[in-house]
Amino acid sequence: MTKYPSKPMGFDFDEALKSLQAGQPLSGKDGI
């Protein structure tokens, strides 16, 4: 999979993917 920048628009894709893969909701710090 393509490696996205850490925070292209203030959103941490890597952390988001980890959260999704772990089956947990995204944290507030991810801005969602």
PDB file of N, CA, C and O in Angstrom, chain B, residues numbered from 101:
ATOM      1  N   MET B 101       0.839  -1.199   0.000  1.00  0.00           N
ATOM      2  CA  MET B 101       0.000   0.000   0.000  1.00  0.00           C
ATOM      3  C   MET B 101       0.874   1.249   0.000  1.00  0.00           C
ATOM      4  O   MET B 101       1.976   1.257   0.548  1.00  0.00           O
ATOM      5  N   THR B 102       0.363   2.293  -0.621  1.00  0.00           N
ATOM      6  CA  THR B 102       1.112   3.542  -0.704  1.00  0.00           C
ATOM      7  C   THR B 102       1.346   4.126   0.682  1.00  0.00           C
ATOM      8  O   THR B 102       0.446   4.136   1.522  1.00  0.00           O
ATOM      9  N   LYS B 103       2.550   4.606   0.911  1.00  0.00           N
ATOM     10  CA  LYS B 103       2.888   5.224   2.194  1.00  0.00           C
ATOM     11  C   LYS B 103       2.515   6.702   2.158  1.00  0.00           C
ATOM     12  O   LYS B 103       3.124   7.489   1.433  1.00  0.00           O
ATOM     13  N   TYR B 104       1.520   7.066   2.939  1.00  0.00           N
ATOM     14  CA  TYR B 104       1.073   8.451   2.979  1.00  0.00           C
ATOM     15  C   TYR B 104       1.987   9.270   3.888  1.00  0.00           C
ATOM     16  O   TYR B 104       2.641   8.717   4.772  1.00  0.00           O
ATOM     17  N   PRO B 105       2.035  10.589   3.672  1.00  0.00           N
ATOM     18  CA  PRO B 105       2.744  11.468   4.617  1.00  0.00           C
ATOM     19  C   PRO B 105       2.131  11.317   6.001  1.00  0.00           C
ATOM     20  O   PRO B 105       0.969  10.930   6.122  1.00  0.00           O
ATOM     21  N   SER B 106       2.891  11.615   7.037  1.00  0.00           N
ATOM     22  CA  SER B 106       2.402  11.413   8.397  1.00  0.00           C
ATOM     23  C   SER B 106       1.113  12.175   8.654  1.00  0.00           C
ATOM     24  O   SER B 106       0.132  11.605   9.131  1.00  0.00           O
ATOM     25  N   LYS B 107       1.116  13.473   8.334  1.00  0.00           N
ATOM     26  CA  LYS B 107      -0.081  14.291   8.574  1.00  0.00           C
ATOM     27  C   LYS B 107      -0.290  15.254   7.401  1.00  0.00           C
ATOM     28  O   LYS B 107       0.005  16.442   7.525  1.00  0.00           O
ATOM     29  N   PRO B 108      -0.794  14.759   6.268  1.00  0.00           N
ATOM     30  CA  PRO B 108      -0.969  15.593   5.085  1.00  0.00           C
ATOM     31  C   PRO B 108      -1.956  16.732   5.307  1.00  0.00           C
ATOM     32  O   PRO B 108      -1.787  17.821   4.758  1.00  0.00           O
ATOM     33  N   MET B 109      -2.991  16.482   6.114  1.00  0.00           N
ATOM     34  CA  MET B 109      -3.990  17.515   6.382  1.00  0.00           C
ATOM     35  C   MET B 109      -4.362  17.497   7.859  1.00  0.00           C
ATOM     36  O   MET B 109      -5.526  17.669   8.220  1.00  0.00           O
ATOM     37  N   GLY B 110      -3.367  17.290   8.702  1.00  0.00           N
ATOM     38  CA  GLY B 110      -3.615  17.228  10.132  1.00  0.00           C
ATOM     39  C   GLY B 110      -4.228  15.904  10.556  1.00  0.00           C
ATOM     40  O   GLY B 110      -4.661  15.746  11.698  1.00  0.00           O
ATOM     41  N   PHE B 111      -4.261  14.948   9.621  1.00  0.00           N
ATOM     42  CA  PHE B 111      -4.833  13.640   9.925  1.00  0.00           C
ATOM     43  C   PHE B 111      -3.730  12.592   9.882  1.00  0.00           C
ATOM     44  O   PHE B 111      -2.999  12.490   8.898  1.00  0.00           O
ATOM     45  N   ASP B 112      -3.615  11.818  10.949  1.00  0.00           N
ATOM     46  CA  ASP B 112      -2.554  10.814  11.041  1.00  0.00           C
ATOM     47  C   ASP B 112      -3.057   9.491  10.465  1.00  0.00           C
ATOM     48  O   ASP B 112      -3.682   8.697  11.168  1.00  0.00           O
ATOM     49  N   PHE B 113      -2.776   9.259   9.166  1.00  0.00           N
ATOM     50  CA  PHE B 113      -3.263   8.045   8.510  1.00  0.00           C
ATOM     51  C   PHE B 113      -2.713   6.786   9.168  1.00  0.00           C
ATOM     52  O   PHE B 113      -3.429   5.798   9.334  1.00  0.00           O
ATOM     53  N   ASP B 114      -1.439   6.830   9.542  1.00  0.00           N
ATOM     54  CA  ASP B 114      -0.817   5.646  10.139  1.00  0.00           C
ATOM     55  C   ASP B 114      -1.517   5.258  11.438  1.00  0.00           C
ATOM     56  O   ASP B 114      -1.819   4.086  11.668  1.00  0.00           O
ATOM     57  N   GLU B 115      -1.771   6.259  12.286  1.00  0.00           N
ATOM     58  CA  GLU B 115      -2.468   5.981  13.540  1.00  0.00           C
ATOM     59  C   GLU B 115      -3.898   5.530  13.272  1.00  0.00           C
ATOM     60  O   GLU B 115      -4.417   4.643  13.950  1.00  0.00           O
ATOM     61  N   ALA B 116      -4.526   6.146  12.280  1.00  0.00           N
ATOM     62  CA  ALA B 116      -5.902   5.776  11.941  1.00  0.00           C
ATOM     63  C   ALA B 116      -5.964   4.321  11.483  1.00  0.00           C
ATOM     64  O   ALA B 116      -6.853   3.571  11.888  1.00  0.00           O
ATOM     65  N   LEU B 117      -5.016   3.930  10.638  1.00  0.00           N
ATOM     66  CA  LEU B 117      -4.985   2.554  10.149  1.00  0.00           C
ATOM     67  C   LEU B 117      -4.758   1.581  11.298  1.00  0.00           C
ATOM     68  O   LEU B 117      -5.376   0.517  11.350  1.00  0.00           O
ATOM     69  N   LYS B 118      -3.873   1.947  12.215  1.00  0.00           N
ATOM     70  CA  LYS B 118      -3.623   1.082  13.375  1.00  0.00           C
ATOM     71  C   LYS B 118      -4.898   0.926  14.196  1.00  0.00           C
ATOM     72  O   LYS B 118      -5.223  -0.171  14.652  1.00  0.00           O
ATOM     73  N   SER B 119      -5.615   2.031  14.381  1.00  0.00           N
ATOM     74  CA  SER B 119      -6.849   1.993  15.165  1.00  0.00           C
ATOM     75  C   SER B 119      -7.887   1.125  14.477  1.00  0.00           C
ATOM     76  O   SER B 119      -8.563   0.323  15.121  1.00  0.00           O
ATOM     77  N   LEU B 120      -8.011   1.289  13.155  1.00  0.00           N
ATOM     78  CA  LEU B 120      -8.990   0.506  12.408  1.00  0.00           C
ATOM     79  C   LEU B 120      -8.633  -0.970  12.442  1.00  0.00           C
ATOM     80  O   LEU B 120      -9.504  -1.822  12.621  1.00  0.00           O
ATOM     81  N   GLN B 121      -7.342  -1.274  12.270  1.00  0.00           N
ATOM     82  CA  GLN B 121      -6.894  -2.665  12.270  1.00  0.00           C
ATOM     83  C   GLN B 121      -7.090  -3.292  13.642  1.00  0.00           C
ATOM     84  O   GLN B 121      -7.297  -4.499  13.761  1.00  0.00           O
ATOM     85  N   ALA B 122      -7.022  -2.452  14.686  1.00  0.00           N
ATOM     86  CA  ALA B 122      -7.195  -2.951  16.045  1.00  0.00           C
ATOM     87  C   ALA B 122      -8.680  -3.037  16.397  1.00  0.00           C
ATOM     88  O   ALA B 122      -9.049  -3.565  17.446  1.00  0.00           O
ATOM     89  N   GLY B 123      -9.537  -2.506  15.498  1.00  0.00           N
ATOM     90  CA  GLY B 123     -10.964  -2.558  15.741  1.00  0.00           C
ATOM     91  C   GLY B 123     -11.418  -1.542  16.780  1.00  0.00           C
ATOM     92  O   GLY B 123     -12.469  -1.701  17.400  1.00  0.00           O
ATOM     93  N   GLN B 124     -10.611  -0.489  16.964  1.00  0.00           N
ATOM     94  CA  GLN B 124     -10.943   0.532  17.950  1.00  0.00           C
ATOM     95  C   GLN B 124     -11.290   1.844  17.245  1.00  0.00           C
ATOM     96  O   GLN B 124     -10.793   2.099  16.148  1.00  0.00           O
ATOM     97  N   PRO B 125     -12.133   2.678  17.856  1.00  0.00           N
ATOM     98  CA  PRO B 125     -12.497   3.965  17.275  1.00  0.00           C
ATOM     99  C   PRO B 125     -11.291   4.898  17.228  1.00  0.00           C
ATOM    100  O   PRO B 125     -10.372   4.781  18.039  1.00  0.00           O
ATOM    101  N   LEU B 126     -11.304   5.821  16.273  1.00  0.00           N
ATOM    102  CA  LEU B 126     -10.214   6.780  16.164  1.00  0.00           C
ATOM    103  C   LEU B 126     -10.234   7.707  17.366  1.00  0.00           C
ATOM    104  O   LEU B 126     -11.304   8.065  17.859  1.00  0.00           O
ATOM    105  N   SER B 127      -9.073   8.094  17.835  1.00  0.00           N
ATOM    106  CA  SER B 127      -8.997   8.968  18.995  1.00  0.00           C
ATOM    107  C   SER B 127      -9.212  10.421  18.581  1.00  0.00           C
ATOM    108  O   SER B 127      -9.064  10.775  17.411  1.00  0.00           O
ATOM    109  N   GLY B 128      -9.562  11.252  19.552  1.00  0.00           N
ATOM    110  CA  GLY B 128      -9.848  12.653  19.272  1.00  0.00           C
ATOM    111  C   GLY B 128      -8.666  13.383  18.653  1.00  0.00           C
ATOM    112  O   GLY B 128      -8.849  14.301  17.854  1.00  0.00           O
ATOM    113  N   LYS B 129      -7.448  12.975  19.020  1.00  0.00           N
ATOM    114  CA  LYS B 129      -6.270  13.663  18.496  1.00  0.00           C
ATOM    115  C   LYS B 129      -6.134  13.493  16.985  1.00  0.00           C
ATOM    116  O   LYS B 129      -5.395  14.239  16.342  1.00  0.00           O
ATOM    117  N   ASP B 130      -6.840  12.521  16.415  1.00  0.00           N
ATOM    118  CA  ASP B 130      -6.804  12.325  14.973  1.00  0.00           C
ATOM    119  C   ASP B 130      -7.737  13.297  14.254  1.00  0.00           C
ATOM    120  O   ASP B 130      -7.745  13.365  13.024  1.00  0.00           O
ATOM    121  N   GLY B 131      -8.517  14.042  15.023  1.00  0.00           N
ATOM    122  CA  GLY B 131      -9.368  15.055  14.432  1.00  0.00           C
ATOM    123  C   GLY B 131     -10.629  14.514  13.794  1.00  0.00           C
ATOM    124  O   GLY B 131     -11.233  15.177  12.951  1.00  0.00           O
ATOM    125  N   ILE B 132     -11.037  13.310  14.188  1.00  0.00           N
ATOM    126  CA  ILE B 132     -12.254  12.724  13.623  1.00  0.00           C
ATOM    127  C   ILE B 132     -13.319  12.608  14.707  1.00  0.00           C
ATOM    128  O   ILE B 132     -14.425  12.137  14.439  1.00  0.00           O
TER     129      ILE B 132
END
